[in-house]
Amino acid sequence: MTMSDGLDTPLSPLHFLYRSAQVHPTKLAVIDGGRRLSYAELAADVQLLADALAASGVQPGDKVAYLATNSLELLAAHFAVPLAGGVLVAINTRLAPDEVRYICDHSGAVLLIGDGPLLAGLGEVEFATVREIVETPSQEGEYLGAQGREGVVRYDALMARGDGGAQRAWEVADENTVISLNYTSGTTGRPKGVMYTHRGAYLASLGNVVTQGFSIDTNYLWTLPMFHCNGWCGPWALTAVAGTHVCLRAVRGDDMWRLIDGENINQMSGAPTVLTTLATAPEAHPMRTPMAIATAGAPPSPTIIKAIHHLGIEIVHVYGLTETYGPYAVCEPDPSWSELSADELSVRMARQGVGMLTADRLRVVLPDLVDGQLVDVAADGAQMGEIVMRGNVVMKGYYEDPERTAEAFAGGWFHSGDLGVMHPDGYVQLLDRAKDVVISGGENISTIEVEQAVVSHPEVADVAVIGVPDDKWGERPKAYVVLTEGSTLSQDEVIAHVKSKIASYKAPREIEFVAELPKTSTGKIRKNELRDAAWGDTRTRIQG
């Protein structure tokens, strides 16, 4: 194995699989249905896939897109694509065909690899740069969903192009090379490509190892989508300690409990809605052995925290964004909290906390710079400001978007768009959002994108979309619609129209028809008035 010049070795999560395969070759690495691979077998599979990608024309820096559920194939891609010198683009499986096309075209992806049913759902979408589409097998090993598209290659045919004898070095020449692009919706409505580097992914992974307590004894259930912030860097983090990945392609209460009991699961992650699904399933029962769940995406309510604790499961509450490789902060319990009542502890654990080990500290700052510098709010738990971050586990920038990158890093810190307070003990708590983004079931939904879909109907004169409370999903979009004169458009017709334009999960479930929207003297919609009416006296306006 060749090393770089000088004393420093460039950091890369590729090293994690190399080490685990060398040190723990027979350790069970992944369970996907009936398939069980050791770390030596996973490493060989990754080497073969990397060679197959290169034989398919993937050059250094090329983007390889995946539209896939949690599977051995997507796990292997987290190592094989960068091992081949490429950049992984894992796409949200719930997006509409035009959204998938935009991401592939914007990133310049040369290959699109994914589950058959998901590829079939793209219809006849044409891509600008994708040269080849590859269908992965189902959990049962079948190819059954992409027959509707011509020229789709089977995954086994792709793998057959590889040379099993070739061994690529598990390293990268420059640790600041981009390892993946993760697309996130923002206030513009168009997804932004967040650039992760090998260095950032390496350090974020180690931060998660410490924060979530991963070890060689970890049996991790993949309830968190691997496409979401690269599974919070979990494919790399768990591999670093030779833990076992247990793939779950769809989150259902019965399947979660079946695997928890059958595979001795002791770790998992997910948005608060996953916790709710787990706790309310008919199969739910107190744990017989210790288990921990990391949750983020929205603050878990004290109610669900108590329900999970009642099952004997530990909650690890983390906070972050796509731009911070997933988790950046953790509500790290202090020993003194053991003296709190269950209700008091649940409220304390709902805070976002402090920066993780490999992250810088969290700051909460006032909206305006003073002499070019950010100014912190008072640490009194009352004065509200914007949460900002910086350091090794903050993105390199937005792909092909220097203007929005510069805007995001005003004052030298990344601006989250989240509003919160700083408590006297140095722990941060989120209260509201500055950006027009609704987080529903852990998924970001741009209200502007939804508004654009609603107003594209010829009988809609004006619209405003906000996030409103939802017991299951934490939040959901609600649309306030002004119709054109004489229109008799119904709520169901508006919702159906929106679903024809964007992903169904982004569509509002409720339409309130109004004569006019509250606006400022300059014509800007007063969304705060709509939020006040919808949320009432609730002080915290982010929930899960």
C-alpha positions as CSV (number, residue, x, y, z in Angstrom):
1,M,0.0,0.0,0.0
2,T,1.5,3.3,-1.0
3,M,1.3,6.2,1.4
4,S,1.5,10.0,0.7
5,D,4.6,12.0,0.9
6,G,5.5,13.6,4.2
7,L,4.6,12.7,7.7
8,D,0.8,13.2,7.4
9,T,-1.6,10.6,5.9
10,P,-4.6,12.2,4.2
11,L,-7.7,11.4,6.2
12,S,-10.4,9.3,4.5
13,P,-13.2,7.0,5.7
14,L,-11.9,4.5,3.1
15,H,-9.3,3.6,5.7
16,F,-12.1,2.4,8.0
17,L,-13.1,-0.5,5.8
18,Y,-9.5,-1.4,5.0
19,R,-8.7,-1.6,8.8
20,S,-11.8,-3.6,9.7
21,A,-11.2,-6.1,6.9
22,Q,-7.6,-6.5,8.0
23,V,-8.1,-6.6,11.8
24,H,-11.6,-8.3,11.9
25,P,-11.9,-10.2,8.6
26,T,-14.5,-12.7,9.8
27,K,-16.6,-10.3,11.8
28,L,-20.2,-10.0,10.5
29,A,-20.3,-6.7,8.6
30,V,-23.8,-6.6,7.0
31,I,-27.1,-8.3,7.1
32,D,-29.5,-7.6,4.2
33,G,-32.3,-10.1,4.1
34,G,-30.8,-13.5,3.7
35,R,-27.4,-12.1,2.7
36,R,-24.7,-12.0,5.4
37,L,-21.2,-10.7,4.6
38,S,-18.1,-10.6,6.7
39,Y,-15.8,-7.6,6.6
40,A,-13.4,-9.4,4.4
41,E,-16.2,-10.2,2.0
42,L,-17.6,-6.6,2.1
43,A,-14.1,-5.3,1.3
44,A,-13.8,-7.7,-1.6
45,D,-17.3,-6.7,-2.8
46,V,-16.3,-3.0,-2.7
47,Q,-13.0,-3.6,-4.5
48,L,-14.9,-5.4,-7.3
49,L,-17.6,-2.7,-7.6
50,A,-14.9,0.1,-7.7
51,D,-13.2,-1.8,-10.5
52,A,-16.5,-2.3,-12.3
53,L,-17.3,1.4,-12.1
54,A,-13.9,2.3,-13.5
55,A,-14.5,-0.3,-16.3
56,S,-17.8,1.5,-17.0
57,G,-16.0,4.8,-17.6
58,V,-16.1,6.4,-14.2
59,Q,-13.2,8.8,-14.0
60,P,-11.8,10.6,-11.0
61,G,-14.2,13.3,-9.9
62,D,-17.2,11.8,-11.8
63,K,-20.5,11.7,-10.0
64,V,-22.3,8.4,-9.5
65,A,-25.9,8.8,-8.4
66,Y,-27.8,6.2,-6.4
67,L,-31.6,6.1,-6.0
68,A,-31.8,3.2,-3.5
69,T,-33.2,2.1,-0.2
70,N,-31.1,0.9,2.7
71,S,-29.2,-2.1,1.2
72,L,-25.9,-3.8,0.8
73,E,-25.5,-2.1,-2.5
74,L,-25.9,1.4,-1.1
75,L,-23.6,0.6,1.8
76,A,-21.0,-0.7,-0.6
77,A,-21.3,2.4,-2.7
78,H,-20.2,4.6,0.2
79,F,-16.8,3.0,-0.2
80,A,-16.6,1.8,-3.8
81,V,-17.5,5.1,-5.5
82,P,-14.8,7.1,-3.7
83,L,-12.4,4.1,-4.0
84,A,-12.9,4.5,-7.8
85,G,-12.1,8.2,-7.5
86,G,-15.8,9.2,-7.9
87,V,-18.2,11.2,-5.9
88,L,-21.3,9.6,-4.5
89,V,-24.7,11.3,-5.0
90,A,-27.3,9.4,-2.9
91,I,-30.7,10.7,-3.8
92,N,-33.8,10.9,-1.6
93,T,-36.0,8.1,-2.8
94,R,-39.2,10.1,-2.1
95,L,-38.5,12.8,-4.7
96,A,-40.6,13.3,-7.8
97,P,-39.1,12.3,-11.2
98,D,-38.3,15.9,-12.2
99,E,-36.5,16.4,-8.9
100,V,-34.4,13.3,-9.5
101,R,-33.6,14.6,-13.0
102,Y,-32.6,18.0,-11.7
103,I,-30.1,16.5,-9.2
104,C,-28.6,14.1,-11.8
105,D,-28.3,16.9,-14.3
106,H,-27.0,19.5,-11.8
107,S,-24.4,17.2,-10.4
108,G,-23.4,15.9,-13.8
109,A,-23.9,12.3,-12.7
110,V,-22.6,9.8,-15.3
111,L,-24.3,6.7,-13.8
112,L,-27.6,6.2,-12.1
113,I,-27.9,3.1,-10.0
114,G,-31.0,2.1,-8.0
115,D,-33.9,-0.1,-6.9
116,G,-36.0,-1.4,-9.8
117,P,-39.3,0.0,-8.6
118,L,-37.8,3.4,-8.0
119,L,-36.2,3.5,-11.4
120,A,-39.5,2.4,-13.0
121,G,-41.2,5.3,-11.2
122,L,-39.1,7.8,-13.1
123,G,-41.1,7.0,-16.3
124,E,-39.5,8.3,-19.4
125,V,-37.4,11.0,-17.7
126,E,-34.4,11.9,-19.9
127,F,-31.1,12.9,-18.3
128,A,-28.5,15.3,-19.6
129,T,-25.4,13.5,-18.4
130,V,-26.4,10.0,-17.2
131,R,-24.9,7.5,-19.7
132,E,-26.2,4.3,-18.1
133,I,-28.9,3.2,-15.7
134,V,-28.3,0.2,-13.5
135,E,-30.9,-1.8,-11.5
136,T,-30.0,-3.3,-8.1
137,P,-31.6,-6.5,-6.9
138,S,-34.4,-6.7,-4.4
139,Q,-33.7,-8.0,-0.9
140,E,-34.7,-11.4,-2.3
141,G,-32.2,-11.1,-5.1
142,E,-34.7,-10.5,-7.9
143,Y,-34.8,-7.9,-10.7
144,L,-38.3,-6.8,-11.0
145,G,-39.0,-3.1,-11.3
146,A,-37.2,-1.3,-14.1
147,Q,-38.5,-3.2,-17.1
148,G,-40.4,-0.1,-18.2
149,R,-37.2,1.6,-19.2
150,E,-35.1,0.5,-22.2
151,G,-31.4,-0.2,-21.8
152,V,-31.4,-0.7,-18.1
153,V,-28.4,-2.8,-17.0
154,R,-28.6,-5.4,-14.2
155,Y,-26.4,-4.9,-11.2
156,D,-24.8,-8.3,-11.6
157,A,-23.9,-7.4,-15.2
158,L,-22.2,-4.2,-13.9
159,M,-20.3,-6.2,-11.3
160,A,-19.1,-8.7,-14.0
161,R,-17.1,-5.9,-15.6
162,G,-14.8,-5.8,-12.5
163,D,-11.6,-7.6,-12.0
164,G,-11.6,-9.3,-8.7
165,G,-7.8,-9.5,-8.7
166,A,-7.2,-5.8,-8.8
167,Q,-6.6,-4.2,-5.5
168,R,-7.0,-0.4,-5.2
169,A,-5.3,1.5,-2.4
170,W,-7.7,2.5,0.4
171,E,-6.5,6.1,0.4
172,V,-6.9,9.5,-1.3
173,A,-4.2,11.9,-2.4
174,D,-6.0,15.0,-1.1
175,E,-8.2,14.7,2.0
176,N,-10.1,17.8,0.9
177,T,-11.3,16.0,-2.3
178,V,-15.1,15.8,-2.4
179,I,-16.4,12.3,-1.4
180,S,-20.1,12.9,-1.8
181,L,-22.8,15.4,-2.8
182,N,-25.9,15.6,-0.7
183,Y,-28.8,17.6,-2.1
184,T,-30.9,19.6,0.4
185,S,-34.0,21.8,-0.2
186,G,-33.7,25.4,0.9
187,T,-35.5,28.7,0.6
188,T,-35.0,28.9,-3.1
189,G,-37.0,25.8,-3.7
190,R,-34.2,24.2,-5.8
191,P,-32.0,21.6,-4.1
192,K,-28.5,22.7,-3.3
193,G,-25.6,20.2,-3.6
194,V,-23.7,20.1,-0.3
195,M,-20.1,19.0,-0.7
196,Y,-18.6,16.6,1.8
197,T,-14.9,16.0,1.8
198,H,-12.9,12.9,2.8
199,R,-11.5,14.7,5.8
200,G,-14.9,16.0,6.9
201,A,-16.5,12.6,6.5
202,Y,-13.7,10.9,8.5
203,L,-13.9,13.3,11.4
204,A,-17.7,13.4,11.4
205,S,-17.7,9.6,11.5
206,L,-15.4,9.5,14.5
207,G,-17.6,12.1,16.2
208,N,-20.6,9.8,15.8
209,V,-18.6,6.8,17.0
210,V,-18.0,8.6,20.3
211,T,-21.4,10.3,20.6
212,Q,-23.5,7.2,19.8
213,G,-21.1,4.8,21.5
214,F,-20.5,2.6,18.5
215,S,-18.2,-0.5,19.1
216,I,-17.5,-3.9,17.6
217,D,-20.5,-5.1,19.6
218,T,-22.9,-2.7,17.9
219,N,-25.7,-4.3,15.9
220,Y,-27.1,-1.2,14.1
221,L,-30.6,-1.2,12.5
222,W,-30.7,1.0,9.5
223,T,-34.0,2.9,10.1
224,L,-32.3,6.1,9.1
225,P,-32.1,6.4,5.3
226,M,-28.5,6.1,4.0
227,F,-29.4,8.8,1.4
228,H,-29.9,11.3,4.2
229,C,-26.6,13.1,4.9
230,N,-25.0,9.8,3.9
231,G,-26.9,8.2,6.8
232,W,-25.4,10.8,9.2
233,C,-22.0,9.3,8.1
234,G,-23.2,6.0,9.6
235,P,-22.0,3.7,6.8
236,W,-18.4,5.0,7.5
237,A,-18.7,5.4,11.3
238,L,-20.1,1.9,12.1
239,T,-17.5,0.3,9.7
240,A,-14.7,2.1,11.6
241,V,-15.4,0.0,14.7
242,A,-16.4,-3.2,12.8
243,G,-20.0,-3.1,13.9
244,T,-22.8,-4.9,12.1
245,H,-25.0,-3.1,9.6
246,V,-28.6,-4.5,9.6
247,C,-30.4,-3.2,6.5
248,L,-34.1,-2.2,6.6
249,R,-35.6,-1.0,3.4
250,A,-38.9,0.4,4.8
251,V,-39.6,1.6,8.3
252,R,-42.5,-0.4,9.8
253,G,-43.2,-1.1,13.4
254,D,-43.5,-4.9,13.0
255,D,-40.3,-5.1,10.9
256,M,-38.3,-3.0,13.4
257,W,-39.3,-5.2,16.3
258,R,-38.7,-8.4,14.4
259,L,-35.2,-7.4,13.7
260,I,-34.6,-5.8,17.1
261,D,-35.5,-9.2,18.7
262,G,-34.1,-11.5,16.0
263,E,-30.8,-9.7,15.4
264,N,-30.1,-8.4,18.9
265,I,-30.2,-4.8,17.8
266,N,-28.7,-2.4,20.3
267,Q,-28.4,0.8,18.2
268,M,-30.5,2.7,15.6
269,S,-31.1,6.3,14.5
270,G,-34.0,8.3,13.1
271,A,-36.3,11.3,13.2
272,P,-38.8,11.5,16.1
273,T,-41.5,10.0,13.9
274,V,-39.4,6.7,13.9
275,L,-39.4,6.8,17.7
276,T,-43.2,7.2,17.6
277,T,-43.6,4.3,15.2
278,L,-41.4,2.1,17.4
279,A,-43.1,3.0,20.7
280,T,-46.7,2.7,19.4
281,A,-46.3,-0.6,17.5
282,P,-48.4,-3.5,18.8
283,E,-45.1,-5.5,19.1
284,A,-43.5,-2.9,21.4
285,H,-42.2,-4.2,24.7
286,P,-39.6,-3.3,27.3
287,M,-36.0,-4.1,26.1
288,R,-34.3,-7.2,27.6
289,T,-30.9,-5.8,26.8
290,P,-29.5,-2.2,26.6
291,M,-30.4,-0.2,23.5
292,A,-29.9,3.4,22.4
293,I,-31.5,5.5,19.7
294,A,-30.0,8.7,18.2
295,T,-32.7,11.1,17.1
296,A,-32.6,14.4,15.2
297,G,-34.4,16.2,12.4
298,A,-36.7,18.0,14.9
299,P,-36.6,18.1,18.7
300,P,-38.3,15.0,20.1
301,S,-41.2,16.0,22.3
302,P,-40.9,15.3,26.1
303,T,-43.9,12.9,25.6
304,I,-42.1,10.6,23.1
305,I,-38.8,10.8,25.2
306,K,-40.7,9.4,28.2
307,A,-42.4,6.7,26.1
308,I,-39.0,5.5,24.7
309,H,-37.4,5.6,28.2
310,H,-40.4,3.5,29.4
311,L,-39.3,0.8,27.0
312,G,-35.8,0.9,28.6
313,I,-34.2,2.6,25.6
314,E,-31.7,5.4,25.9
315,I,-32.2,8.5,23.8
316,V,-29.2,10.3,22.3
317,H,-30.5,13.7,21.0
318,V,-28.3,15.1,18.3
319,Y,-28.7,18.2,16.1
320,G,-27.3,19.2,12.8
321,L,-28.1,19.8,9.1
322,T,-27.1,18.4,5.8
323,E,-24.5,21.1,5.6
324,T,-22.9,19.7,8.8
325,Y,-22.5,16.1,7.8
326,G,-25.6,15.4,9.8
327,P,-25.2,15.6,13.6
328,Y,-23.1,18.5,14.8
329,A,-24.3,18.9,18.4
330,V,-25.5,16.6,21.1
331,C,-27.6,17.1,24.2
332,E,-24.9,15.4,26.3
333,P,-26.3,14.6,29.8
334,D,-24.5,15.9,32.8
335,P,-24.2,13.7,35.9
336,S,-26.2,16.2,37.9
337,W,-29.2,15.5,35.7
338,S,-29.7,12.2,37.4
339,E,-31.3,14.1,40.3
340,L,-34.0,15.5,38.0
341,S,-37.5,14.1,37.8
342,A,-38.6,12.2,34.7
343,D,-40.6,15.2,33.5
344,E,-37.7,17.6,34.2
345,L,-35.2,15.3,32.4
346,S,-37.4,14.9,29.4
347,V,-37.6,18.7,29.0
348,R,-33.8,19.0,29.4
349,M,-33.1,16.2,26.9
350,A,-35.2,18.0,24.3
351,R,-32.6,20.7,23.9
352,Q,-30.0,20.6,21.1
353,G,-27.0,20.9,23.5
354,V,-23.4,21.4,22.7
355,G,-20.9,20.7,19.9
356,M,-19.8,17.1,19.5
357,L,-16.3,16.1,20.1
358,T,-15.0,16.7,16.5
359,A,-17.1,19.8,16.0
360,D,-16.5,23.4,17.1
361,R,-18.8,25.0,19.7
362,L,-22.3,26.1,18.9
363,R,-23.0,29.8,18.9
364,V,-26.3,31.8,18.9
365,V,-25.8,35.2,17.4
366,L,-27.7,38.4,16.7
367,P,-28.8,39.1,13.1
368,D,-26.5,41.9,12.3
369,L,-22.7,41.9,12.1
370,V,-20.8,44.5,14.2
371,D,-17.5,45.6,12.5
372,G,-17.8,42.5,10.4
373,Q,-18.1,40.2,13.4
374,L,-20.9,38.1,14.8
375,V,-22.2,39.0,18.2
376,D,-23.5,36.4,20.6
377,V,-26.9,36.7,22.3
378,A,-27.0,36.7,26.1
379,A,-26.7,33.3,27.7
380,D,-30.0,33.7,29.5
381,G,-32.3,31.2,27.8
382,A,-34.4,34.1,26.6
383,Q,-32.7,36.3,23.9
384,M,-33.3,34.6,20.6
385,G,-30.7,34.5,17.8
386,E,-29.5,32.4,14.9
387,I,-27.5,29.2,15.5
388,V,-24.1,29.2,13.7
389,M,-21.4,26.6,13.3
390,R,-17.9,26.2,11.8
391,G,-15.0,23.8,11.6
392,N,-14.0,20.4,10.3
393,V,-17.6,19.0,10.1
394,V,-19.1,21.8,8.2
395,M,-19.5,21.5,4.4
396,K,-16.9,22.6,1.9
397,G,-19.7,24.6,0.2
398,Y,-22.6,24.3,-2.2
399,Y,-21.7,22.7,-5.5
400,E,-21.5,25.1,-8.4
401,D,-23.0,27.9,-6.3
402,P,-20.4,30.3,-4.9
403,E,-22.9,33.0,-4.2
404,R,-25.1,31.0,-1.9
405,T,-21.9,29.5,-0.3
406,A,-20.6,33.0,0.5
407,E,-24.0,34.0,1.9
408,A,-24.2,30.9,4.1
409,F,-20.7,31.7,5.6
410,A,-21.3,35.4,6.3
411,G,-19.0,36.4,9.2
412,G,-16.9,33.2,8.9
413,W,-19.5,30.9,10.4
414,F,-22.1,28.7,8.7
415,H,-25.6,30.1,9.3
416,S,-28.1,27.3,10.1
417,G,-31.3,29.4,9.6
418,D,-32.4,28.0,12.9
419,L,-33.4,30.4,15.7
420,G,-32.8,29.5,19.3
421,V,-31.5,30.6,22.7
422,M,-28.3,29.9,24.7
423,H,-28.9,28.7,28.2
424,P,-26.7,29.7,31.1
425,D,-25.1,26.2,31.1
426,G,-23.9,26.6,27.5
427,Y,-26.6,24.4,26.0
428,V,-28.5,25.6,23.0
429,Q,-32.2,25.2,22.4
430,L,-34.1,25.6,19.1
431,L,-37.3,27.7,19.1
432,D,-38.1,28.6,15.5
433,R,-36.7,28.7,11.9
434,A,-35.5,31.6,10.0
435,K,-35.5,29.7,6.7
436,D,-38.8,28.7,5.1
437,V,-38.3,25.0,5.6
438,V,-40.7,22.6,7.2
439,I,-39.2,19.4,8.7
440,S,-41.7,16.6,8.4
441,G,-40.7,13.2,9.6
442,G,-37.0,14.3,9.4
443,E,-37.4,15.4,5.7
444,N,-36.8,19.0,4.7
445,I,-39.6,20.6,2.7
446,S,-39.2,24.0,1.2
447,T,-42.3,26.1,1.7
448,I,-41.3,28.2,-1.3
449,E,-41.2,25.0,-3.5
450,V,-44.6,24.0,-2.3
451,E,-45.9,27.6,-2.9
452,Q,-44.6,27.5,-6.4
453,A,-46.4,24.2,-7.1
454,V,-49.7,25.5,-5.6
455,V,-49.7,28.8,-7.5
456,S,-49.0,27.1,-10.8
457,H,-52.6,26.1,-10.8
458,P,-54.4,28.7,-13.1
459,E,-57.2,29.2,-10.5
460,V,-54.8,30.1,-7.6
461,A,-54.2,33.8,-7.3
462,D,-51.9,33.8,-4.2
463,V,-50.6,31.3,-1.6
464,A,-48.6,31.1,1.6
465,V,-47.3,27.8,3.1
466,I,-46.2,27.3,6.6
467,G,-45.3,24.4,8.9
468,V,-48.0,23.5,11.4
469,P,-47.9,21.0,14.3
470,D,-48.6,17.3,13.5
471,D,-48.7,14.5,16.2
472,K,-47.1,11.9,14.0
473,W,-44.7,13.8,11.7
474,G,-43.8,16.7,14.0
475,E,-44.7,19.2,11.4
476,R,-46.6,19.3,8.1
477,P,-47.1,21.9,5.4
478,K,-50.4,23.9,5.4
479,A,-51.4,26.2,2.5
480,Y,-53.4,29.4,2.8
481,V,-54.8,29.9,-0.7
482,V,-56.5,32.9,-2.4
483,L,-58.5,31.8,-5.5
484,T,-59.2,33.7,-8.6
485,E,-62.6,35.3,-8.9
486,G,-65.4,32.9,-9.5
487,S,-63.3,29.8,-8.9
488,T,-64.8,26.8,-7.1
489,L,-61.6,24.9,-6.7
490,S,-61.7,22.3,-3.9
491,Q,-59.0,21.3,-1.4
492,D,-58.7,17.9,-2.9
493,E,-58.1,19.4,-6.4
494,V,-55.4,21.7,-5.1
495,I,-53.6,18.9,-3.3
496,A,-53.8,16.6,-6.4
497,H,-52.4,19.4,-8.5
498,V,-49.4,19.8,-6.1
499,K,-48.7,16.1,-6.1
500,S,-48.5,16.2,-9.9
501,K,-45.7,18.8,-9.6
502,I,-43.6,17.7,-6.7
503,A,-43.1,14.7,-4.4
504,S,-46.3,13.7,-2.7
505,Y,-44.9,13.9,0.9
506,K,-44.3,17.6,0.3
507,A,-47.9,18.4,-0.5
508,P,-50.0,20.2,2.1
509,R,-52.6,18.0,3.8
510,E,-54.8,21.0,4.5
511,I,-55.8,23.9,2.4
512,E,-57.4,27.0,4.0
513,F,-59.1,29.2,1.5
514,V,-58.8,32.9,2.5
515,A,-60.0,36.2,0.9
516,E,-56.5,37.7,1.3
517,L,-53.2,37.0,2.9
518,P,-51.7,39.3,5.6
519,K,-49.0,41.4,4.1
520,T,-46.6,44.2,5.0
521,S,-46.8,47.6,3.4
522,T,-44.2,46.5,0.8
523,G,-46.3,43.4,-0.1
524,K,-44.4,40.8,1.8
525,I,-46.6,38.1,3.3
526,R,-46.7,38.1,7.1
527,K,-46.0,34.4,7.7
528,N,-45.4,35.1,11.3
529,E,-49.1,36.0,11.7
530,L,-50.1,32.7,10.1
531,R,-47.7,30.8,12.3
532,D,-49.0,32.6,15.4
533,A,-52.5,31.5,14.6
534,A,-51.5,27.9,13.8
535,W,-49.1,27.4,16.8
536,G,-51.0,29.4,19.4
537,D,-49.1,30.0,22.6
538,T,-46.5,27.2,21.9
539,R,-43.1,28.8,22.5
540,T,-41.1,26.1,20.7
541,R,-42.0,26.0,17.0
542,I,-39.9,23.1,15.9
543,Q,-41.1,19.7,17.1
544,G,-41.0,16.0,16.3
